[in-house]
């Protein structure tokens, strides 16, 4: 053991040789030290013959950092990280998220690749302020990004910038005072049945099929892109087993589910006829109806429906409610269920929500008067006693 006692935060010494720690004092290999520099980065030094020499050097570095003016330490950090591009900083931040499971890592990577890096990847960290953050949110809104994706992307940006703020890169936290995107029931735009019938025919055959799957079965768009005739397990039941992953463009497990999990959902006769019509007209590949328009060996691309939706809205020839997005077809399914008295517990299960609280938060406003209705029903048996 070294005669110098190391405190927490001073760093560590070690040897990169085949000998166990108990033999370090007797082998001829040099010691190395590892410590955190004043600027925040990790450093290593080598060439120490004894443990005491390594420990003494760590104490020297530690005391030097303590003696350095606080402003100097901050200046070093700003110099190192301030000029760093957001993409590089975000990569380092992501590597430190060791508590995330595989599904959460994929979700994080998807948010970075689709929303954060395209807009902010090349921006220098020192240039972030509240206007940059607000501009990021407004761009997502203009691009028709769903509210859930907006909220998730903002949360990740907020976490990354908070990490940078703690290092001292910003005098003021750039996300303070920013109104985060949130699911607002008043903003959940749902087409009427008449509008839905007009919209579903405004694009190509794949657009019609996806519209009917989302509005009739409550599928997410990625799940609709993976529709397979072999998953019709009964005349009125479709089994959702997979989705097309937006990031990998491969078939993947369902959101919030293990690879072998599935969910059975109602299959209205209208939706089943659309599946059969599309299969008869376009054929299938291993049962899959939707494939890449230019290469049947590849999965159906997410952008194909998104691009059509933009063209349909721009043309202005279809009666589309203000603020409606593609995800509104799935909202129609929930609305249709709840308006016809189907329990919200069933709706939550069919839609694949992680918890019923998610379903309740989004669609509670679609059940007006439910308490009054319940009071009248409960009163019936109470007054007959």
Secondary structure, 3 states (H helix, E strand, C coil): CCCCCCCCCCCEEECCCCCCHHHCCCCCCCEEEEEECCCCCEEEEEEECCHHHHHHHHHHHHHHHHHCCHHHHHHHHHHHHCCCEHHHHHHHHHHCCCCCCHHHHHHHHHHHHHHHHHHHCCCEHHHCCHHHHHHHHHHHHHCCCCHHHHHHHHHHHHHHHHHHHHCCCCCCCCCCCCCCCCCCHHHCCCCCHHHHHHHCCCCCHHHHHHHHHHHHHCCCHHHHHCCEHHHEEECCEEEECCEECCCCCCEECCCCCCCCCCEEEECCHHHHHHHHHHHHHHCCECCECCEECCEEEEECCHHHHHHHHHHHHHHCCCCCCCCCCCCHHHHHHHHHHHHCCCCHHHHHHHHCCCCHHHHHHHHHHHCCCHHHHHHHHHHHHHHCC
